[in-house]
């Protein structure tokens, strides 16, 4: 998002206030060219090794975004059978869909087998059931928990010892007993430490654990290192140095492949890294309310549309795109949900008036996908700006969408 002549903000050459006027508010806006830039940035960082990127579609699941990444050459990381089906609808080849669920039933695993996608198993119970049912007839990947604490928030750090994700590295002997007993094909190993990785060295420690574990499995095709790369949410934030990580991890990965005796594929599953900074959320100011303790700015949205600040205490920079040249003042930005519903406390924003349009930055990842109809509010529209043009890629909901699946059995 660029400030042009200190008068208006543009994304991909299009004025954001024009987007708000054309499509209404609240509305999510995505910069497709920024997504392309992030994808190529990551591919270039790992250009010295054989690498595949699978976009974690739980971050942003609009079918047009999936098609965009497919056209770039990316696969899809799906965490549910529904995401598998969505990826297929987007035209993604099943060999490029990696299904990495957690805590699902064997019945859902069977559906994934039926679709012929890559499957990642993260617990001993399902691994044994899978071996009993499929034996050596269907290859699978095993997700390892490296017992490494990474990430800035406990809710998104998933590789530590108390996490529900993955099979403990201390249980590798159990894995091997099951694999050998059922003559299973293990074609991949996977780890994911969590989001907001601050330190490249933490990631590399996890990689060494995966390399060591891989030596127990002689027929691997790939190692999957998950993702969790940190992006900037505000000025001065630390972000993952993807070039530094690419240089160091590629070197070690290539060394390991020589020792292993086979060229393996290095897989990543980035979500936030690819789409977070490409997303913007626009909301209109309904009311400016002065109290004895704060000045509240109430907008035509709430945590039903953007829950991350309330769920994770996540920060989103907020910009007044209607009057970006105004005096900076302190505001607490809140929503219209009927309970505590705060986007940000004591934010410095250019002077706000009722009717102004506020823009929430870094709204591309885990924003719309976590939206709900709480308070019977409609979920917002989504707009993609790509190669200088804007496209409506999801219509704003209506009352028909709210009541579509309700059955009316009571007389009025």
N, C-alpha and C positions, 0 to 999 in steps of 0.2 A: 504494500500500500504506500503510494507516494503522495506527498503533499505538493501540489502544483501551485506555484506563485503565491504560496501562503493563503490560498483562497479555497481550494477544494482538494479532496483526496481521490486518487484514481487507482484502479486495479486493472491491469492489462489495457490501459488507455481509456477506460470507461469510468466516468464520474460515479462514485458510490451513491451520492444523493439522487442521481438519475435512476440508479437501480432501485432505490427505495420508492421513488415516485412511480416507476413503471410496474414494479411487482408487489408493492405494499410492504408493510412491516407487521410483525417481525419476519426476517428473511435471512437465510444462510447464503453466503456468497463464496464461491471457490475459484481460485486462480489456477486453471489447468496448466498453464505454462510454468508456474512455480513448482507444481508437482513434477513435471518433466525435469526441471532443473535439479530437484532433489534426487530423483531417480538416477540421473546421469552422474551426479556428484558422488553417489554411493558406488555406482558401477566403476567409475574412474578410480576411486580409492582402492578398489580391489582388482584392478586391471591385470595384475601379475599372477593371478590364480584363476581357477575355474570356479566362477561364482554364479549362483542363481538367486534372484530376489523374489520372494513371495510376499505380495502386499497383504498385510493383516487387515482384512476387510471389516473386522469388528470396529475399526477406527472410523470408517466412513463407507457405508455399504450401498450407496446409490449405484445402480447398475451402470450408469454412464461413467462413473469413476472407475469401476472395475474394467470397463471396456478400454478406458484411457490407458490403464496400466498394462492390460493385455496387449494393446497395440504397441506399447514400448518394449514388450518382450518379457514382462514380469509374469510370474505365476501368482496364485492366490493362496493365502493361509486362511483356512476356515476353522472355526472352533465349534461349529454346530452343523448338523446335517442340512439345516435350512440355508446356511451360508454356502455349503457345497452346491445345493440346487441353484442358488442365486448366481454363483460363479459360472455354473453350466449355462444358465440363461444368458449370461454375458458373453458366451462363446468361448470360455476358457476350456482348453483341452483337459480332460480328466488327469492326464499324466502331469499336468502343471498345477494341480490342486492338492495341497497338503492339508489333511484333516487332523487337527490337534485338539481333541475335546478334553474335558476334565469332568470326571464323575458321572459320565453318561452310562446308560444301560448297554448290555450286549446287543439288545435289539437295535439300538441306533448304530452301533458298530457294524452290524450286519447290513444295514442300509448303505453304509459307506463302502462296504465290500461290493455290494451290488452295483454301485456307481463306478467301481474300479479306480478310485482315487488313492493317493498315497495316504497311509494311515500311521498315526503316531499314538502309541499306547503309554499311559503314564501311571499305571498301577498294576500290582502283581496279580490281583484277582482277575481283571479283564485279560491280562496277558495269558494267564493259564487257561481261561475259557476260550480265548482265541486259538491257542495252541491245540486244545482238545478238538475244536471244531474244524480248523483249517490246516493244521499241521504245517507242512512245507509248501502248501499249494498257493499261499498268498503272502508276499513279503510285507514286513512291518518295521516301523521305526520305534525305538524305545526312548522315552523321555526320562532323563536323569536329573535328579535334584542335587546340585553341586554343594549345597549348604554354604552358599555365599550370600551375604547381605549386601544388596546393591539397590540403589534407588533412594529418592528423597522422601518417600511416604510409605508407611507400612502397608497401606492398602494396595500398592502397586509393586511391591517388592515380593517376588514369588519364588526365589531360589534359596531362601534361608531354611534353617532346620525345622522351623515350626510351620512351614508352608504346606498346603494341601497338594501342591503341584509336584509331579514327577516321582520317580522311584529313587530312594536314597542311594547315594554312591556306596553306602555300607551294605546295601542289599544286592549288590552285583552278583554275589554267589547264588542268591535265590533266583535272580534272573537267568543265570546260566543253567541252573538245574532245570528250570521250566523249558528253556530253549532247547536244551539237549534232549530232554525227555520226549518232547513232541517234534523234534527235528525241525524247528522253526527256522524260517528265513528272516534274519535280522539284517535289513539293508541300510539302516540309518540309525544314528544316535543323535539325540536332541537335548539341548539345555536352554533355559531362559531364566535369567536372574531377576528380571523385572524392569520396570521403566525408570527413566531419569538416571541412567548410569552416569555418574560424575567423573569417574576415574578410569581411564583406559586400562590401567594395571589391574583393576578389579576384574574387568572383562577377560584379560589375558590369563589371570589365575584360574578362572573358570574354564578357559580353553585348555589349559594344561591338564585339568582334571578330565576333560572329555577325551583328550588325546590318550591319556593313560588308560581310561576305560575302554577306548576303542580297540586296544590291543587284544582284548578278550574276544573280539568279534571279527573273524577273518574274512567275511564276505560283504563288507560294507560298500555302499555306493556313494554315500554322502554323510557329512556331519552338519547338523543344523545348530547354529549358534543363537537362534532366537533374534532378539533385538533389544529394545529398551534404550535407544540412544536419546540423550537429552537434547532438547531444543531450547532456545531462548524465549522466555516469557516476558522479560522486561529488560530494560537497559542495565548492563552490567552483569547479567546472568552468565553463569558458566554453561557451556554446551559441550557435548561430546566432540572431541577433535577427530572427525571421521577419517581425515587423511593420515593422521598419526596412527590411529587404530588399524587402518588399511595396510599401512606399511609394515607395522609390527606383526599383526596377525597373519598377513599373507606370507611373510617370511617363515613364520613358525609352522603354518599350515603346509606349505610346500616342503619344508624339512620333514614334517611328520609323514607326508605322502610317500616320500622317498624311503623312509624307514619302514613304512607299512607295506611298501612294494606295489602300490597301486595309486593312480591318480583319482582322488575323490573329488566330489563336488562340494563346495562350501556354500551353504544355504543360510540366508537371513530372512527374517519375517518382520520387516519394519512396518509400522503403522503411523505412529506420531511423526517420525522423522520425515516421512514422505508428504503428509497432508496437513499437519498442524498449522504451520506458518502460511499455508495457502488458503486458510479459511478465515472468514469474517462474518460476524453476526450483527445485523443491523436491527435496532429497536427504536421506537419513537418515545419521546418523553411525554408522559401523560400529565405529570404533576411535579412541581418543585415545592417541597414542604419544609418550612423552617420550624424546628422544635427548639427546646431549651438546650439540647445537647448536640444537635447535628442538623445539617441541611440534607434532606433526603431527595433523591431524584427517583421518581417512580416511573418505570417504563412499561410498555405494552407487551411484557413477557415476564417470565419467572423461571424458577428452577425446573419447571416442567419442560422448558426448552433448552436450558443450559444449567445442568446440575453440578458441574465440576466444582465451582466455588464452594457450594454447600457440602458436597460429598467429600472432596479432597482438600478443601481450603486452597484450591488452585487459584492462581493469579491470572487475570486477563487484563491487559492494558485496555483502557476505555478512552475513546477519542470522540469529541464533539465534531462531527464532520459537517454540521450545518454552519457553525461559526468557529473555525479553527484559529482565527486571529484574535479571539477574545481573551480577556484577562484570566489567568489561571486561578481557580478557586478550589476549595476543598468540599467534596461531596461524598455521601454514602449512597451508592446506587442499589436500588431495591426493585423487586418485581411485584406483580399483582396477585400472587398466590396468597391464599388466606391462611398464612402462618409465616414464621420467620423465613425470609426469602431474600437473601442479600447476595449481590454479585461482587461487591467490593466495598470496603470500609475506608473512609477518609482518602479518597482518590483525588489526585490533582487533575482537574479537567477544565478546559477552557469554558468560560462562563456559560451556564446552561439555562435555557428558557423552555417553557412548555411548547411542544411541537417540534423541538430539535430532534435530529437523528443522531443517536450514539452508535459507535462502532466498537464491538468487542473483538480484539485481535486474537490470533492463535486459536481460532474456533473451527479448525478443520478436523481435529481428531477427538473422538469420544464426546462429541457435542450433540449433533443431531441424532446419532445412533442411540443415545441414552435418553432422548426426549420421550415424553409421555403425554397422556391426555388428562393428567391430574387436574382437578377442578373442572373437568369436562371442557378443557380448552383445546382448541385445534392445534395440531402441530404445524409448524411454519413451512413456507415454500423453500425450495433450494434452487439456486441459480449458479450455473457454471459460466465463467468468463474464460474463453479459449480462443487464442489467435485473433484477439481484437473484437470478438463478438460475444454477446451474452445469450445464454440459453436457459430457459426454464426447464429444469430436470426433475422437479417434483412439485406438483400443484399443492397449494395450501389446502388443508383439510376443510371439510364442511360438516354440518350436523349429520348428514348421511353417513359419513365415516365414523362418527361417534356411535351411532346406533346400528350400524350395518350387521353386526353379529349378535345383537340382542334378540331374544325371542319374547314375544309379547303374550303372556299367558294370563295376565290379570285384567279384569274388566275395570274400566275407568269409572 
